[in-house]
């Protein structure tokens, strides 16, 4: 089994990856996603899409 410090690091990395997954999949074109990725509302989708 992993030691306590290693286990804590593994859990923290897993939580961060989950956060990024939700951000990129579901919040990409929402205000919080636009702010995180430094995009504007006009740049969120190219014309014609």
Buried (B, 14 or more C-beta within 10 A) or exposed (E): EEEEEEEEEEEEEEEEEEEEEEBEEEBBEEEEBBEBBEEEEEEBEEEEE
